[in-house]
């Protein structure tokens, strides 16, 4: 157990994929969880699952790229649960495109949720997190530090999230607020399934990963729960890869020995 009993957590993009897995894992560890997103259906499904297991949860429709909606969401969570201890910034938006054909509109869309929304959530949550010496965990991506075709805008946005994570860790350390990020590689979420629609495509991706498999959202959720918990009480400013060794292999220029 990670000692999250009665802690209050917000998970953005909490209706599906990594966000949903994280909301469920936080609830399993005893936290009261607010799941946020733009579609009420998936959020209510996760809330029902948590409540059916005896937990407490709240579904909030929120476009985190809208400052006023963010402020309203934070206020609602604090009013409902009495405070805030954990913020998980998982919501993102991906507009793919090559550099020479990337429209300005698509470029800005990559930043509206991933960068602006993360900043808005962190900024609004900070006063409440500071009261409880809370924790922020941002969800980044391996593409934020590794070159990936068609992903320039998304990669730049995730690189910005990495920088915000490190800066917040330094700025907020004296208040006891920790800020870390997980850096997933290939994880079997709906967007991954869309990119890798068949067994052949998935097998090729697995061949590029040292552990020879695509990760499960709960494996990222486990890392998030750890970083958010007292078990990581002396860890801040860390970008934790959850990628089956992919980033390590790329950075070392490793060649498979098989």
Wavefront OBJ file of the C-alpha trace (Angstrom):
o trace
v 0.000 0.000 0.000
v 1.166 3.534 -0.770
v -0.638 5.366 2.072
v -3.047 7.465 0.002
v -6.033 6.916 2.296
v -8.292 10.008 2.284
v -5.952 11.939 -0.016
v -7.680 13.966 -2.730
v -6.541 13.562 -6.329
v -7.456 15.091 -9.678
v -6.742 13.176 -12.886
v -7.190 15.038 -16.156
v -8.040 12.984 -19.223
v -9.337 10.500 -16.664
v -11.978 8.740 -18.737
v -9.788 6.473 -20.858
v -6.326 4.958 -21.219
v -3.601 5.976 -18.816
v -5.865 8.496 -17.089
v -8.575 5.931 -16.368
v -6.037 3.373 -15.140
v -4.502 6.019 -12.881
v -7.848 7.079 -11.420
v -8.659 3.458 -10.604
v -5.251 2.803 -9.031
v -5.400 5.973 -6.908
v -8.831 4.919 -5.675
v -7.556 1.417 -4.898
v -4.925 3.035 -2.684
v -7.598 4.941 -0.770
v -7.646 8.333 -2.495
v -10.792 10.299 -3.299
v -10.541 10.910 -7.026
v -11.926 13.611 -9.322
v -11.775 12.484 -12.953
v -11.827 15.276 -15.532
v -12.287 15.270 -19.267
v -14.377 16.621 -22.112
v -16.807 13.677 -22.413
v -19.082 12.862 -19.485
v -19.806 9.250 -20.499
v -16.321 7.784 -19.955
v -15.875 9.838 -16.774
v -19.097 8.548 -15.255
v -18.086 4.997 -16.142
v -14.839 5.323 -14.190
v -16.621 6.980 -11.257
v -19.143 4.123 -11.154
v -16.351 1.559 -11.165
v -14.633 3.322 -8.260
v -17.837 3.692 -6.267
v -18.808 0.056 -6.858
v -15.545 -0.896 -5.154
v -16.312 1.316 -2.151
v -14.325 4.393 -3.168
v -15.324 8.010 -3.577
v -15.062 9.769 -6.934
v -16.356 12.759 -8.832
v -16.788 13.271 -12.587
v -16.186 16.789 -13.891
v -16.476 17.877 -17.506
v -13.596 20.265 -18.102
v -11.643 21.514 -21.102
v -8.348 22.273 -19.410
v -7.370 24.623 -22.246
v -10.050 26.978 -20.855
v -8.759 28.875 -17.805
v -12.203 29.569 -16.391
v -13.185 25.889 -16.583
v -9.958 24.943 -14.826
v -10.603 27.394 -11.982
v -14.158 26.101 -11.619
v -12.932 22.495 -11.566
v -10.350 23.100 -8.849
v -12.930 24.937 -6.728
v -15.458 22.134 -7.172
v -12.988 19.449 -6.103
v -11.852 21.376 -3.036
v -15.475 22.070 -2.097
v -16.459 18.417 -2.520
v -13.512 16.764 -0.786
v -12.126 19.520 1.456
v -8.730 19.997 -0.164
v -6.296 18.750 -2.784
v -3.218 16.553 -2.424
v -2.446 15.127 -5.866
v -2.693 16.510 -9.390
v -2.129 14.200 -12.351
v -1.903 16.096 -15.645
v -2.646 13.403 -18.195
v -4.882 15.191 -20.721
v -3.238 15.848 -24.066
v -3.995 16.509 -27.717
v -2.043 15.255 -30.719
v -2.058 16.912 -34.139
v 0.412 15.029 -36.328
v 2.296 16.596 -39.214
v 5.668 16.943 -40.916
v 7.479 20.212 -40.234
v 7.265 21.509 -43.792
v 3.520 20.888 -43.912
v 2.528 21.602 -40.320
v -0.216 24.224 -40.315
v -0.110 26.988 -37.743
v -3.522 25.893 -36.480
v -2.333 22.323 -35.879
v 0.835 23.580 -34.213
v -1.151 25.656 -31.735
v -3.600 22.813 -31.072
v -0.718 20.648 -29.846
v 0.065 23.262 -27.234
v -3.467 24.279 -26.204
v -4.145 21.245 -24.021
v -0.738 19.684 -23.431
v 1.103 22.872 -22.480
v -1.472 25.564 -21.715
v -3.814 23.153 -19.948
v -1.040 21.689 -17.839
v 0.080 25.163 -16.809
v -3.482 26.269 -16.004
v -4.074 23.194 -13.829
v -0.765 23.499 -11.988
v -1.226 27.215 -11.402
v -4.774 26.868 -10.057
v -3.960 23.816 -7.947
v -0.778 25.131 -6.342
v -2.286 27.089 -3.396
v -4.232 24.007 -2.334
v -1.317 21.631 -2.900
v 0.928 23.908 -0.828
v -1.449 23.667 2.137
v -1.066 19.875 2.130
v 2.521 19.535 0.872
v 1.044 17.795 -2.139
v 2.349 16.335 -5.362
v 2.052 16.870 -9.117
v 2.689 14.130 -11.665
v 2.712 15.170 -15.311
v 2.343 12.629 -18.105
v 4.928 13.295 -20.803
v 6.041 11.070 -23.690
v 9.174 9.489 -25.064
v 8.772 11.689 -28.149
v 9.494 14.745 -25.983
v 13.180 13.813 -26.034
v 13.506 11.507 -29.058
v 13.069 12.550 -32.675
v 9.913 11.065 -34.207
v 8.589 11.794 -37.725
v 5.194 13.496 -37.929
v 5.342 14.337 -34.210
v 7.084 17.735 -34.210
v 4.259 19.703 -32.594
v 3.377 16.989 -30.089
v 7.039 16.367 -29.275
v 7.660 20.078 -28.710
v 4.629 20.236 -26.422
v 5.793 17.272 -24.370
v 9.281 18.796 -24.218
v 7.645 21.885 -22.712
v 5.909 19.698 -20.143
v 9.299 18.261 -19.198
v 10.674 21.752 -18.679
v 7.645 22.857 -16.644
v 8.050 19.790 -14.465
v 11.668 20.596 -13.638
v 10.974 24.275 -13.051
v 8.017 23.606 -10.769
v 10.102 21.114 -8.805
v 12.640 23.842 -8.034
v 10.173 26.676 -7.477
v 7.851 24.683 -5.217
v 10.355 22.606 -3.234
v 10.457 25.043 -0.324
v 6.665 24.721 0.027
v 6.957 20.945 0.145
v 5.181 20.451 -3.187
v 6.852 17.843 -5.359
v 6.559 17.770 -9.156
v 7.597 14.826 -11.288
v 6.705 13.339 -14.664
v 6.325 9.898 -16.125
v 7.583 9.421 -19.668
v 5.675 6.594 -21.351
v 6.836 4.831 -24.461
v 4.486 2.643 -26.497
v 1.442 1.933 -24.326
v -1.621 0.053 -25.554
v -4.170 2.869 -25.468
v -6.808 3.695 -28.082
v -4.498 6.126 -29.962
v -1.800 3.443 -30.064
v -4.284 0.931 -31.417
v -5.203 3.427 -34.137
v -1.555 3.821 -35.141
v -0.826 0.087 -34.832
v -4.097 -1.458 -36.062
v -2.949 -5.011 -36.739
v -0.679 -7.728 -35.357
v 2.041 -7.041 -37.918
v 2.311 -3.375 -36.962
v 2.277 -4.218 -33.266
v 4.925 -6.897 -33.728
v 7.194 -4.410 -35.481
v 6.802 -1.921 -32.610
v 7.526 -4.655 -30.077
v 10.722 -5.524 -31.954
v 11.996 -1.994 -31.250
v 11.458 -2.287 -27.491
v 14.119 -4.073 -25.397
v 11.425 -5.792 -23.290
v 9.796 -6.910 -26.568
v 6.252 -5.866 -25.691
v 3.967 -2.829 -25.658
v 3.131 -1.567 -22.195
v -0.220 -1.630 -20.428
v -1.798 1.615 -19.109
v -1.806 0.230 -15.565
v 1.986 -0.025 -15.686
v 2.168 3.735 -16.228
v -0.511 4.231 -13.572
v 1.598 2.297 -11.064
v 4.525 4.648 -11.665
v 2.255 7.686 -11.280
v 0.836 6.382 -8.007
v 4.352 5.787 -6.698
v 5.519 9.295 -7.573
v 2.384 10.815 -6.036
v 2.725 8.851 -2.818
v 4.797 9.295 0.363
v 7.027 6.471 -0.898
v 8.550 9.105 -3.238
v 8.795 11.785 -0.538
v 12.379 12.769 -1.465
v 11.897 12.614 -5.227
v 11.146 15.741 -7.236
v 12.044 17.022 -10.698
v 12.347 13.483 -12.074
v 11.313 12.400 -15.579
v 10.685 8.689 -15.059
v 10.700 6.561 -18.234
v 8.029 3.859 -18.408
v 8.929 2.443 -21.802
v 10.334 -1.073 -21.572
v 13.879 0.278 -21.982
v 13.283 2.015 -25.320
v 14.741 5.417 -24.385
v 17.780 3.801 -22.792
v 18.466 1.770 -25.908
v 18.127 4.833 -28.139
v 20.374 6.976 -25.961
v 23.071 4.287 -25.865
v 22.796 3.393 -29.537
v 22.303 -0.187 -28.427
v 22.168 -3.057 -30.857
v 20.143 -6.172 -30.070
v 22.279 -9.214 -29.231
v 19.545 -11.653 -30.269
l 1 2 3 4 5 6 7 8 9 10 11 12 13 14 15 16 17 18 19 20 21 22 23 24 25 26 27 28 29 30 31 32 33 34 35 36 37 38 39 40 41 42 43 44 45 46 47 48 49 50 51 52 53 54 55 56 57 58 59 60 61 62 63 64 65 66 67 68 69 70 71 72 73 74 75 76 77 78 79 80 81 82 83 84 85 86 87 88 89 90 91 92 93 94 95 96 97 98 99 100 101 102 103 104 105 106 107 108 109 110 111 112 113 114 115 116 117 118 119 120 121 122 123 124 125 126 127 128 129 130 131 132 133 134 135 136 137 138 139 140 141 142 143 144 145 146 147 148 149 150 151 152 153 154 155 156 157 158 159 160 161 162 163 164 165 166 167 168 169 170 171 172 173 174 175 176 177 178 179 180 181 182 183 184 185 186 187 188 189 190 191 192 193 194 195 196 197 198 199 200 201 202 203 204 205 206 207 208 209 210 211 212 213 214 215 216 217 218 219 220 221 222 223 224 225 226 227 228 229 230 231 232 233 234 235 236 237 238 239 240 241 242 243 244 245 246 247 248 249 250 251 252 253 254 255 256 257 258
